[in-house]
């Protein structure tokens, strides 16, 4: 059975086979990279195409942008998503804006792969980086939570004629996607052939009629777990996995809320500046009449993330807290 | 005791910045071509200065008056399919690489016919068709991007090279450091062209860095380096020609430092009174176009100068007319 990291790797290898312009660059990618995205790929493709860099994020992202403009399709592997800040100007001001500023003369087919979220490594290696790049016009942002999506979204990203940031959660690299795909806990095998996943389309992971949860990444897994517990009491929660945050699929959330009348947005990062606020506002804007309760957001607190497991657990929403939040919303009814 | 090694061929203090320009070094045909391009750049910028002050050009403009020899000398050795990266002070760089004056002017006027369809403006001018990457106005950011263009060329088996323009102020940006290191490390076919105009806006070189010998950076990164009289278009042309040949043949990057001077302020609301009057006078006397004109006149070729001026004026008249008659950029999403 395939894991998320295997799905991502499979996509990269498949596109490298198909297109000689695709190459991977990053710190220690020749030995596999920090979360093993490129494990074994150096032996297969050589050090020219699985290319180690110095510790120099702004430099190699800038170089990748130039290479992309020059007709290649670079995949930049970050050790930790947090290091994107070191390359923030290159991502926000260059890759994402050059196509616009040039009047469409320039395309930047660039993929940034970034391990996001908290995982016991302390405050500087725990950012939910997707929130910082959520509001960058010109940048596509994918957040896969199953191996099937990981492979399809990475393939889609490499083929896209635009910069794409793929955030994978550090806790999910080894996950096989069970329970997200089928209620009985099985997951479909990941096809060997390359395939794409439509950009900007969310997916309903679990149908329900009492309340809608919009979530992403690790929080989708926890929301499904909470939904299973709630189902034992006859509470049917519909869990939506956003899959892409930019562009973001508000329509799927609205359609669900029209059915359930209630919305809980669950996200891992700090509450202030989270993508969930956008979803809450958008639903209030277009579907206020369908709501029969307040829109609630369950998110991290506005603090840095601690390293200690018991402290980290206290700030990152757990399935128990999601469950409690759902019950509170339904009781308030 | 270890003494710092300096890789430059010549110390800046040994360069004669006031000497006559020897047309014979490149031959009359090329010298005439270089003079024509410099005249066009000068005319373009003097004209847009007026148009901007009249309120006919929106946004902001940064003039390169006094630095024309760098732009023209550094682009003349290039083929059309070679790349340049352009700075916020880049009208000259773009024109010299071959961006048509009409489309450049229309861009400044925010017209749909502009080289970037009016989406970029003065700080983002460029035309991919002539190898002019639309300008990057964030200081230092273009340095690694230029390395990437060079990397792509090499990986694709092409012998295209890149000339990346920047100023002295750029050398204190982190992105510039990272890009220079990568270009040297991977021996990429790129020429880094530093227009050292002695100031980063109002801050003189001596207040930007302890070691003001910019070529020491080339030594630090392990790349070739050379410093030239940046107001002598032929000197710039010769230095860049050698660097371009080295890059094309797989010899890696070069840092070319051009000693020059920004004759005016940083932008139109900057009178540049922070600079000593005698320094300004010294450098105005070194005006790169006037020096070149003198060389032609001394050789009895004053007619070349007059013809170039007349042609530049008519090209810019035409460009302004084209721009003003073009439709404004449409407010669509792209």
Contacts between the chains, C-beta under 8 A, distances in Angstrom:
chain1	res1	chain2	res2	distance
A	21	B	156	7.9
A	23	B	155	7.5
A	48	B	155	7.5
A	53	B	182	7.4
A	54	B	178	8.0
A	54	B	181	6.6
A	54	B	182	7.2
A	54	B	185	6.9
A	56	B	178	4.5
A	56	B	181	6.7
A	56	B	182	6.6
A	58	B	144	6.7
A	58	B	174	6.0
A	58	B	175	4.7
A	58	B	178	5.1
A	59	B	144	4.8
A	59	B	147	7.8
A	59	B	175	7.0
A	59	B	177	7.9
A	59	B	178	2.8
A	59	B	179	5.4
A	59	B	181	6.6
A	59	B	182	4.9
A	60	B	144	7.4
A	60	B	178	7.7
A	60	B	182	6.8
A	61	B	144	7.5
A	62	B	141	6.5
A	62	B	143	7.2
A	62	B	144	2.7
A	62	B	145	4.9
A	62	B	147	7.3
A	62	B	148	6.4
A	62	B	175	6.1
A	62	B	178	7.2
A	62	B	179	5.9
A	63	B	144	4.8
A	63	B	145	7.3
A	63	B	147	4.9
A	63	B	148	3.9
A	63	B	151	6.0
A	63	B	179	7.1
A	63	B	182	5.6
A	64	B	148	6.1
A	65	B	144	7.7
A	65	B	145	5.2
A	65	B	148	5.8
A	66	B	144	6.9
A	66	B	145	4.0
A	66	B	146	6.2
A	66	B	147	6.2
A	66	B	148	2.1
A	66	B	149	4.2
A	66	B	150	7.4
A	66	B	151	6.8
A	66	B	152	6.8
A	67	B	148	4.2
A	67	B	149	7.3
A	67	B	151	5.1
A	67	B	152	4.4
A	67	B	155	7.5
A	68	B	148	7.4
A	68	B	152	7.9
A	69	B	133	6.8
A	69	B	145	7.4
A	69	B	148	7.2
A	69	B	149	6.3
A	69	B	152	7.6
A	70	B	83	7.8
A	70	B	148	6.7
A	70	B	149	4.8
A	70	B	151	7.4
A	70	B	152	2.8
A	70	B	153	6.3
A	70	B	156	7.5
A	71	B	152	5.8
A	71	B	156	6.5
A	72	B	151	7.9
A	72	B	152	4.9
A	72	B	155	6.5
A	72	B	156	7.6
A	89	B	138	5.9
A	89	B	141	5.8
A	89	B	175	6.8
A	90	B	141	6.5
A	90	B	144	7.3
A	90	B	145	7.9
A	90	B	175	7.1
A	93	B	138	5.4
A	93	B	141	6.7
A	94	B	136	6.6
A	94	B	138	7.3
A	94	B	141	5.5
A	94	B	145	6.5
A	98	B	134	6.7
A	98	B	136	7.7
A	100	B	119	5.8
A	100	B	334	6.9
A	101	B	116	6.3
A	101	B	119	5.8
A	101	B	120	4.5
A	101	B	124	4.2
A	101	B	134	5.9
A	102	B	116	5.2
A	102	B	119	7.4
A	102	B	120	6.4
A	102	B	124	7.0
A	102	B	126	6.6
A	102	B	128	7.3
A	102	B	134	3.9
A	103	B	114	7.2
A	103	B	115	7.3
A	103	B	116	3.7
A	103	B	117	3.3
A	103	B	118	7.2
A	103	B	119	4.6
A	103	B	120	6.5
A	103	B	134	7.8
A	104	B	117	6.9
A	104	B	334	5.9
A	105	B	116	6.8
A	105	B	126	7.4
A	105	B	127	7.3
A	105	B	128	4.4
A	105	B	134	6.4
A	106	B	128	6.5
A	106	B	133	7.2
A	106	B	134	6.4
